[in-house]
Amino acid sequence: MRRFPARVPARLLGLIGALALAGASLGACSSAEDPGGSGAAGGCDTLEHLGTFDDTVVTVSSALSDSEAERFEASLATFEECTGIDVVHTGSSSMETELLEGTTGSASVAGQEEGQELPDLAIVPQPGLVAELAEAGVLVALPDQVNANIEIGWNRQWAQIGTYDGTAYAAPLMASVKSFIWYSPVAFAESGYEVPRSWADLEALTEQVVEDHPDGVVTPWCLGLADGESTGWTMTDWLEDTMLATQGPGPYDTWASHQSALDDPSAVRALTAVDDLVLADGHVDGGRQAAAARSVEEAGSALLEGRCLMLHASSSFETMLPEGTMVTDADGDSPVAYSTPRDTEDVGSTGDAGSAEVPSQVPSPAASPTASSASTTVRTGAAVSAFLTPSADRSAAPVLVGSDYLVALAQGEAQAALMDYLTSAHWAQERASLGGVATAHQGVDASQIPSDVAQRATTLLQSRETTVRMDASDSMPAVVGAGALWTDLTRWTTGELSPKEALSSAEKSWPREG
């Protein structure tokens, strides 16, 4: 696996650990029908249908970087060995812009080497970008075998997202559940707090933490917005998840499809609820200005240090946790510890994406290497878990979901072979077992995923009983969902704009026909 130099996005930086469940490994070249069972005995026989190629390169572009890129590349080691295809992966924080600028007739992708053409394949994080690329005529329709894999592996709603004007252009890959609130079970237990079962419980818990720590050294909420050009995306997740939890899918669907304006009263109510819950005086670590200047990784460190007790983030947040953090279940059991991945220029060539220890138990709070010595902070045991954002009526709230999609900008047998593999149960299991992602693929055994949070996220995504809603901002025109909305919600976070003013400002950026 060769990799072009990556321009590292801020939100993927930090002390990232590579997860692998100790003692558990996937067999090389196992089949889609038995993703973990054939082992080395099967050799490459189970991938014979993909064919073999000589001196063939397939280029893949994505926004993945650092440990996430290493895991993706490691997941392709078997494919490369068995097919002879050299997959060249380029990670770029500006991939979306580069792909769109590449559709305007320029000879090369902006920011890459002169003369370098658009990639063969791309992994895009926003369905909205798929639609823009399809409308520009740059995408190739999915091969029949890939469509067959999608039909077998995913529920219909996932396939529909990748369809534009009746043609399937994008295949679902990795996913994350964004309706999680991260916390330390140790900190909750020592403080006498229980996981809230309703939105009212969450509000009451927030007020209780403030009452228990009148000096403000410990606050209910951790928050970080800073992420370079992407600053503000964490607040779109907060807005959307709160609307789903407090109002249900009906108002959300109307708002997400822009049948109602961005500053519709339903959205203003949701954002006001976030304001009251998270940004009121004494509710967030460091106050509003500090939260806007802090990164998500720094907010995670504050959680582990016991300066704040809850942090809203997706299931993939575990890849941003400080080194040595353990992800556990709600009882503090089944810990998976992170370690910094070894320094390597080509992890994918060896298939080694790092390692993780599975301790027999979580260390006692007193032994926590991240617990502050200050008497007023809360001990965390260097361990975290996550609970789902509770609904207003204690029912199972819809879960907010983000997903990556595979698209083709070139066609050929080698490209089709790689797409076939990436949409197979074998690859989904291989990638999920490396940690940091969840998947909706029905062929994945969730019990083989390292952390309890990622296991639960995958189980939710696989269940037909789960009400799933895609991240609305990801489907909006990029100028809105990845631009004005981020900017205006950041201004709201700092107190410059009210909820109504922020959403009205974002609404003005929506492209108007004619």
C-alpha positions as CSV (number, residue, x, y, z in Angstrom):
1,M,0.0,0.0,0.0
2,R,1.4,3.3,-1.1
3,R,0.1,6.6,0.3
4,F,0.4,10.1,-1.0
5,P,1.3,12.6,1.7
6,A,-1.8,13.5,3.6
7,R,-2.9,17.0,4.5
8,V,-4.1,16.3,8.0
9,P,-7.6,17.5,9.1
10,A,-7.6,19.0,12.6
11,R,-10.4,16.9,13.8
12,L,-8.5,13.7,13.1
13,L,-5.3,14.8,15.0
14,G,-4.4,14.1,18.6
15,L,-3.3,11.2,20.6
16,I,-5.1,8.4,18.7
17,G,-4.8,4.8,19.5
18,A,-5.2,1.8,17.2
19,L,-7.7,-0.7,18.5
20,A,-7.4,-4.4,18.2
21,L,-9.1,-6.9,20.4
22,A,-6.3,-8.9,22.1
23,G,-6.4,-12.6,21.2
24,A,-9.0,-12.1,18.5
25,S,-8.1,-11.9,14.8
26,L,-9.9,-12.3,11.5
27,G,-8.8,-15.0,9.2
28,A,-7.1,-13.8,6.0
29,C,-9.3,-14.0,2.9
30,S,-12.4,-15.2,4.7
31,S,-15.6,-15.2,2.6
32,A,-18.4,-12.7,2.7
33,E,-20.8,-15.4,3.9
34,D,-18.4,-16.4,6.7
35,P,-16.4,-13.2,7.3
36,G,-14.4,-14.5,10.2
37,G,-14.3,-18.2,9.8
38,S,-12.1,-19.5,7.0
39,G,-8.8,-18.3,8.3
40,A,-5.4,-18.8,6.7
41,A,-6.4,-22.3,5.5
42,G,-8.5,-20.8,2.8
43,G,-5.5,-18.7,1.5
44,C,-6.7,-16.4,-1.3
45,D,-9.2,-19.0,-2.6
46,T,-12.2,-17.1,-1.3
47,L,-11.1,-14.0,-3.2
48,E,-10.6,-15.8,-6.5
49,H,-13.8,-14.2,-7.9
50,L,-12.1,-10.8,-7.7
51,G,-9.4,-11.9,-10.2
52,T,-5.7,-11.2,-10.3
53,F,-3.9,-8.3,-11.8
54,D,-0.3,-7.5,-12.8
55,D,1.2,-4.0,-12.4
56,T,-2.2,-2.5,-11.7
57,V,-2.8,0.6,-9.5
58,V,-6.1,1.8,-8.2
59,T,-6.1,5.3,-6.6
60,V,-8.5,6.1,-3.7
61,S,-9.1,9.6,-2.2
62,S,-10.6,10.2,1.2
63,A,-10.6,12.7,4.1
64,L,-9.1,10.0,6.3
65,S,-5.8,10.7,8.0
66,D,-3.5,9.6,10.8
67,S,-4.7,6.5,12.6
68,E,-8.0,6.3,10.7
69,A,-6.0,6.2,7.4
70,E,-3.7,3.5,8.8
71,R,-6.6,1.4,9.8
72,F,-8.2,1.7,6.4
73,E,-5.0,0.8,4.7
74,A,-4.4,-2.1,7.0
75,S,-7.8,-3.5,6.1
76,L,-6.8,-3.7,2.4
77,A,-3.6,-5.7,3.0
78,T,-5.2,-9.1,2.2
79,F,-6.9,-7.7,-0.9
80,E,-3.6,-6.4,-2.3
81,E,-1.8,-9.6,-1.6
82,C,-4.5,-11.8,-3.1
83,T,-5.3,-9.7,-6.2
84,G,-2.0,-8.0,-6.9
85,I,-3.6,-4.6,-7.1
86,D,-1.7,-1.8,-5.6
87,V,-4.1,0.5,-3.8
88,V,-2.8,4.0,-3.5
89,H,-4.6,6.0,-0.8
90,T,-4.5,9.8,-0.6
91,G,-5.9,11.4,2.6
92,S,-6.7,15.1,2.3
93,S,-8.7,17.5,4.5
94,S,-9.7,19.3,1.4
95,M,-10.8,16.3,-0.6
96,E,-14.3,17.6,-1.1
97,T,-13.1,20.8,-2.6
98,E,-10.6,19.0,-4.7
99,L,-13.2,16.7,-6.2
100,L,-15.6,19.5,-6.9
101,E,-12.9,21.6,-8.5
102,G,-11.8,18.6,-10.5
103,T,-15.3,18.5,-12.1
104,T,-15.0,22.0,-13.6
105,G,-12.7,20.9,-16.4
106,S,-9.3,21.5,-14.8
107,A,-6.6,19.0,-15.8
108,S,-5.8,18.0,-12.3
109,V,-7.1,18.1,-8.7
110,A,-6.3,21.3,-6.9
111,G,-3.5,20.9,-4.4
112,Q,-2.1,17.7,-5.9
113,E,0.8,17.3,-8.2
114,E,0.5,18.9,-11.5
115,G,-1.0,16.6,-14.1
116,Q,-2.4,14.2,-11.4
117,E,-5.9,13.3,-12.4
118,L,-8.9,12.7,-10.3
119,P,-8.8,9.4,-8.3
120,D,-10.3,6.2,-9.5
121,L,-12.4,5.9,-6.3
122,A,-13.3,8.2,-3.5
123,I,-14.7,7.9,0.1
124,V,-17.0,10.8,0.7
125,P,-18.4,11.7,4.1
126,Q,-21.5,13.6,2.9
127,P,-24.4,12.4,0.8
128,G,-24.8,16.0,-0.3
129,L,-21.4,15.8,-2.0
130,V,-22.4,12.6,-3.8
131,A,-25.4,14.4,-5.3
132,E,-23.2,17.4,-6.4
133,L,-20.7,15.1,-8.1
134,A,-23.4,13.1,-9.8
135,E,-25.1,16.2,-11.0
136,A,-21.7,17.3,-12.4
137,G,-21.5,14.1,-14.4
138,V,-18.2,13.0,-12.9
139,L,-19.4,9.8,-11.2
140,V,-19.7,6.3,-12.7
141,A,-22.7,4.2,-11.8
142,L,-22.0,1.4,-9.4
143,P,-21.2,-2.0,-10.9
144,D,-23.9,-4.7,-10.7
145,Q,-22.0,-6.8,-8.2
146,V,-21.6,-3.8,-5.9
147,N,-25.4,-3.2,-6.1
148,A,-25.9,-6.9,-5.3
149,N,-23.6,-6.6,-2.2
150,I,-25.5,-3.6,-1.0
151,E,-28.8,-5.3,-1.4
152,I,-27.6,-8.3,0.6
153,G,-25.7,-6.3,3.3
154,W,-27.6,-3.2,4.0
155,N,-31.2,-2.2,4.7
156,R,-32.9,-0.3,1.9
157,Q,-32.5,3.2,3.4
158,W,-28.8,3.0,3.2
159,A,-28.9,2.2,-0.5
160,Q,-31.4,4.9,-1.3
161,I,-29.0,7.6,0.1
162,G,-26.5,6.8,-2.6
163,T,-29.0,7.0,-5.4
164,Y,-29.3,10.2,-7.6
165,D,-31.9,10.6,-10.3
166,G,-32.7,6.9,-10.2
167,T,-29.1,5.7,-10.6
168,A,-27.0,4.2,-7.7
169,Y,-23.7,6.1,-7.5
170,A,-22.6,5.5,-3.9
171,A,-22.2,2.5,-1.7
172,P,-22.3,2.7,2.1
173,L,-19.1,1.9,4.0
174,M,-18.2,3.0,7.5
175,A,-20.7,4.6,9.9
176,S,-21.0,6.2,13.3
177,V,-23.9,6.9,15.7
178,K,-23.9,10.5,16.7
179,S,-26.5,10.3,19.5
180,F,-24.0,9.4,22.2
181,I,-23.1,11.2,25.4
182,W,-19.7,10.2,26.7
183,Y,-19.0,10.0,30.5
184,S,-16.9,8.2,33.1
185,P,-18.8,5.4,34.9
186,V,-16.3,5.8,37.7
187,A,-17.0,9.5,38.1
188,F,-20.8,8.9,38.0
189,A,-20.6,6.2,40.6
190,E,-18.4,8.2,43.0
191,S,-20.7,11.2,42.6
192,G,-23.9,9.2,43.0
193,Y,-25.2,10.1,39.6
194,E,-27.3,7.8,37.4
195,V,-27.4,7.7,33.6
196,P,-30.4,9.8,32.6
197,R,-33.4,8.1,31.1
198,S,-35.2,11.1,29.7
199,W,-34.4,14.7,28.6
200,A,-35.8,16.0,31.8
201,D,-33.5,13.6,33.7
202,L,-30.6,15.0,31.6
203,E,-31.6,18.6,32.5
204,A,-31.9,17.6,36.2
205,L,-28.5,15.9,36.2
206,T,-26.9,19.0,34.6
207,E,-28.4,21.2,37.4
208,Q,-27.3,18.8,40.1
209,V,-23.7,18.8,38.9
210,V,-23.7,22.7,39.0
211,E,-25.2,22.5,42.5
212,D,-22.6,20.0,43.7
213,H,-19.7,22.1,42.4
214,P,-20.6,25.7,43.1
215,D,-16.9,26.8,42.6
216,G,-17.2,25.8,38.9
217,V,-14.1,23.7,39.0
218,V,-16.2,20.8,37.7
219,T,-18.9,21.5,35.2
220,P,-21.6,19.2,33.7
221,W,-20.5,19.6,30.1
222,C,-17.3,19.3,28.0
223,L,-17.3,21.0,24.6
224,G,-14.9,21.7,21.8
225,L,-15.6,23.4,18.5
226,A,-12.2,24.4,17.1
227,D,-11.2,22.4,13.9
228,G,-9.6,24.8,11.5
229,E,-11.9,25.4,8.5
230,S,-14.4,22.9,9.9
231,T,-14.9,24.7,13.2
232,G,-18.4,24.4,14.4
233,W,-19.4,21.0,13.1
234,T,-19.9,19.6,16.6
235,M,-22.8,22.1,17.1
236,T,-24.7,20.8,14.1
237,D,-24.6,17.4,15.7
238,W,-25.9,18.9,19.0
239,L,-28.7,20.8,17.2
240,E,-29.9,17.8,15.1
241,D,-29.7,15.3,17.9
242,T,-31.6,17.5,20.3
243,M,-34.3,18.1,17.7
244,L,-34.7,14.3,17.3
245,A,-34.6,13.7,21.1
246,T,-37.1,16.4,22.1
247,Q,-39.4,16.6,19.1
248,G,-39.1,13.3,17.2
249,P,-38.5,12.5,13.6
250,G,-41.4,14.5,12.1
251,P,-40.2,18.0,12.6
252,Y,-36.6,16.8,11.9
253,D,-37.5,15.3,8.6
254,T,-39.3,18.5,7.5
255,W,-36.3,20.7,8.5
256,A,-33.6,18.3,7.1
257,S,-35.3,18.3,3.7
258,H,-35.6,22.1,3.8
259,Q,-39.4,21.9,3.5
260,S,-39.2,24.3,6.4
261,A,-36.5,26.9,6.7
262,L,-33.4,26.5,8.8
263,D,-34.8,29.0,11.2
264,D,-38.1,27.3,11.6
265,P,-39.5,27.5,15.1
266,S,-38.8,23.8,15.7
267,A,-35.1,24.3,15.0
268,V,-35.0,27.5,17.1
269,R,-36.6,25.6,20.0
270,A,-34.0,22.8,19.7
271,L,-31.1,25.2,19.6
272,T,-32.5,27.1,22.5
273,A,-32.7,23.8,24.4
274,V,-29.0,23.2,23.7
275,D,-28.2,26.7,24.9
276,D,-30.0,26.2,28.2
277,L,-28.6,22.8,28.8
278,V,-24.9,23.2,27.7
279,L,-24.0,26.9,27.4
280,A,-25.7,28.5,30.4
281,D,-23.4,30.0,33.0
282,G,-21.5,27.3,34.9
283,H,-22.6,24.5,32.6
284,V,-19.6,24.1,30.2
285,D,-15.9,23.8,31.1
286,G,-14.2,27.2,30.7
287,G,-17.3,29.0,29.5
288,R,-18.6,29.7,26.0
289,Q,-15.5,31.4,24.6
290,A,-13.2,28.7,25.8
291,A,-15.4,26.0,24.3
292,A,-15.3,27.7,20.9
293,A,-11.5,27.8,21.0
294,R,-11.0,24.3,22.2
295,S,-10.7,21.2,20.0
296,V,-12.8,18.0,20.4
297,E,-9.6,16.2,21.5
298,E,-9.0,18.9,24.2
299,A,-12.5,18.5,25.4
300,G,-11.9,14.7,25.6
301,S,-8.9,15.4,27.8
302,A,-11.0,17.6,30.1
303,L,-13.5,14.7,30.4
304,L,-10.7,12.3,31.4
305,E,-9.2,14.9,33.8
306,G,-12.6,15.1,35.7
307,R,-13.1,18.8,34.9
308,C,-16.4,18.1,33.2
309,L,-18.6,15.0,33.3
310,M,-20.4,14.7,29.9
311,L,-19.4,15.2,26.3
312,H,-21.7,14.8,23.2
313,A,-19.9,13.0,20.5
314,S,-20.3,10.1,18.0
315,S,-19.3,6.5,18.5
316,S,-16.1,7.2,16.6
317,F,-15.0,9.6,19.3
318,E,-13.0,6.8,20.8
319,T,-10.3,7.4,18.1
320,M,-9.8,10.9,19.6
321,L,-9.3,9.9,23.2
322,P,-6.0,10.4,25.0
323,E,-3.5,7.6,25.1
324,G,-4.2,5.0,27.8
325,T,-7.9,5.7,28.0
326,M,-10.1,2.7,28.4
327,V,-13.5,2.4,26.8
328,T,-15.8,0.2,28.9
329,D,-19.5,-0.7,29.2
330,A,-21.8,1.1,31.5
331,D,-20.7,-1.0,34.5
332,G,-17.1,-0.3,33.9
333,D,-16.5,-3.8,32.6
334,S,-15.0,-5.1,29.3
335,P,-12.3,-2.4,29.1
336,V,-10.3,-1.8,25.9
337,A,-7.2,0.3,26.4
338,Y,-5.7,2.5,23.7
339,S,-2.0,2.7,22.8
340,T,-0.3,5.0,20.4
341,P,0.3,3.3,17.0
342,R,3.9,2.6,16.2
343,D,5.6,5.0,13.8
344,T,5.5,3.6,10.3
345,E,5.4,4.9,6.8
346,D,3.3,2.1,5.5
347,V,1.1,0.3,7.9
348,G,-1.0,-1.1,5.2
349,S,1.8,-3.1,3.8
350,T,2.1,-5.2,6.9
351,G,-1.5,-5.2,8.1
352,D,-0.5,-4.0,11.6
353,A,-2.6,-1.1,12.6
354,G,-1.4,-1.1,16.2
355,S,-2.4,-2.9,19.4
356,A,-4.6,-2.5,22.4
357,E,-4.5,-4.1,25.9
358,V,-7.6,-5.6,27.4
359,P,-7.1,-5.2,31.2
360,S,-8.9,-7.6,33.5
361,Q,-10.5,-4.6,35.3
362,V,-10.5,-0.8,35.3
363,P,-7.9,0.6,37.6
364,S,-9.2,2.1,40.9
365,P,-9.9,5.8,40.7
366,A,-7.0,6.5,43.0
367,A,-4.6,4.9,40.6
368,S,-5.9,6.8,37.6
369,P,-3.0,8.4,35.7
370,T,-5.4,11.1,34.4
371,A,-7.3,12.0,37.6
372,S,-6.3,15.4,38.9
373,S,-4.7,15.8,42.3
374,A,-7.0,18.8,43.0
375,S,-9.6,17.8,45.6
376,T,-12.5,19.4,43.8
377,T,-12.1,17.6,40.5
378,V,-13.8,14.2,39.9
379,R,-11.9,11.0,39.5
380,T,-12.5,9.1,36.3
381,G,-10.4,6.0,36.5
382,A,-9.1,6.8,33.0
383,A,-12.1,5.1,31.7
384,V,-15.1,6.2,29.7
385,S,-18.3,4.8,28.2
386,A,-21.3,6.4,26.5
387,F,-25.1,6.5,26.8
388,L,-27.6,7.4,24.1
389,T,-29.1,10.9,24.2
390,P,-32.4,10.4,26.1
391,S,-35.8,11.3,24.6
392,A,-38.4,13.6,26.1
393,D,-40.8,10.8,26.9
394,R,-38.3,8.0,27.8
395,S,-39.0,6.1,24.6
396,A,-36.2,5.0,22.3
397,A,-35.3,8.2,20.5
398,P,-34.3,8.2,16.8
399,V,-30.5,7.9,16.4
400,L,-28.5,10.4,14.4
401,V,-26.1,8.8,12.0
402,G,-23.1,9.8,9.9
403,S,-21.7,7.6,7.1
404,D,-19.0,7.4,4.5
405,Y,-19.8,6.5,1.0
406,L,-17.8,4.9,-1.8
407,V,-18.0,6.4,-5.3
408,A,-16.3,5.7,-8.6
409,L,-14.8,8.4,-10.9
410,A,-13.3,5.8,-13.2
411,Q,-14.3,2.3,-14.3
412,G,-12.4,-0.8,-15.1
413,E,-12.0,-4.4,-13.8
414,A,-9.5,-3.5,-11.1
415,Q,-11.7,-0.6,-9.8
416,A,-14.7,-2.9,-9.8
417,A,-12.8,-5.6,-7.9
418,L,-11.8,-3.2,-5.2
419,M,-15.4,-1.9,-4.9
420,D,-16.7,-5.4,-4.7
421,Y,-14.3,-6.1,-1.8
422,L,-15.1,-2.9,0.0
423,T,-18.8,-3.6,0.0
424,S,-18.4,-7.2,1.1
425,A,-19.1,-8.6,4.6
426,H,-15.4,-9.7,4.9
427,W,-14.1,-6.2,4.5
428,A,-16.7,-4.7,6.8
429,Q,-15.8,-7.2,9.5
430,E,-12.1,-6.7,8.9
431,R,-12.3,-2.9,9.2
432,A,-14.7,-2.9,12.2
433,S,-12.4,-5.3,14.1
434,L,-9.7,-2.7,13.9
435,G,-11.8,-0.3,15.9
436,G,-12.9,3.3,15.7
437,V,-15.9,2.7,13.4
438,A,-19.4,1.1,13.4
439,T,-21.2,-0.4,10.5
440,A,-24.7,-1.1,9.4
441,H,-23.6,-4.2,7.3
442,Q,-25.8,-7.1,8.3
443,G,-23.0,-9.6,7.8
444,V,-20.8,-8.2,10.6
445,D,-20.6,-10.0,13.9
446,A,-20.7,-7.1,16.3
447,S,-19.3,-9.2,19.2
448,Q,-15.9,-9.1,17.4
449,I,-15.7,-5.3,17.5
450,P,-13.3,-4.2,20.2
451,S,-15.1,-1.6,22.3
452,D,-18.5,-1.9,23.9
453,V,-19.6,1.5,22.5
454,A,-18.7,0.5,18.9
455,Q,-20.5,-2.8,19.4
456,R,-23.6,-1.1,20.6
457,A,-23.5,1.4,17.7
458,T,-23.2,-1.4,15.2
459,T,-26.0,-3.4,16.8
460,L,-28.2,-0.3,16.6
461,L,-27.4,0.3,13.0
462,Q,-28.0,-3.3,12.1
463,S,-31.4,-3.5,13.8
464,R,-34.5,-2.8,11.7
465,E,-36.2,-1.7,14.9
466,T,-33.9,1.3,15.2
467,T,-35.2,4.6,13.9
468,V,-32.3,6.1,12.0
469,R,-31.9,9.6,10.7
470,M,-29.0,10.7,8.7
471,D,-27.1,13.9,9.6
472,A,-29.1,16.7,8.0
473,S,-26.1,19.0,7.5
474,D,-24.2,16.3,5.6
475,S,-27.0,16.3,3.0
476,M,-27.3,20.1,2.7
477,P,-25.6,22.0,-0.1
478,A,-21.9,22.3,1.0
479,V,-22.1,26.1,1.2
480,V,-24.7,25.6,3.9
481,G,-24.1,22.4,5.7
482,A,-20.3,22.6,5.6
483,G,-20.1,26.3,5.6
484,A,-22.6,28.9,6.9
485,L,-24.2,26.6,9.4
486,W,-20.8,25.8,11.0
487,T,-19.8,29.5,11.1
488,D,-23.1,30.8,12.5
489,L,-23.4,28.1,15.1
490,T,-19.9,29.0,16.2
491,R,-21.0,32.7,16.6
492,W,-24.0,31.5,18.6
493,T,-21.7,29.4,20.8
494,T,-19.6,32.5,21.7
495,G,-22.7,34.5,22.5
496,E,-22.5,36.8,19.4
497,L,-25.8,35.5,18.0
498,S,-29.0,34.3,19.5
499,P,-30.4,30.9,18.4
500,K,-32.9,32.6,16.0
501,E,-30.2,35.0,14.6
502,A,-27.7,32.1,14.0
503,L,-30.2,30.0,12.1
504,S,-31.6,32.9,10.1
505,S,-28.1,33.8,9.0
506,A,-27.5,30.3,7.9
507,E,-30.8,30.2,6.0
508,K,-29.8,33.2,4.0
509,S,-26.9,31.2,2.5
510,W,-29.2,28.5,1.0
511,P,-28.8,28.6,-2.8
512,R,-31.9,30.0,-4.5
513,E,-33.1,28.7,-7.8
514,G,-32.8,31.2,-10.6
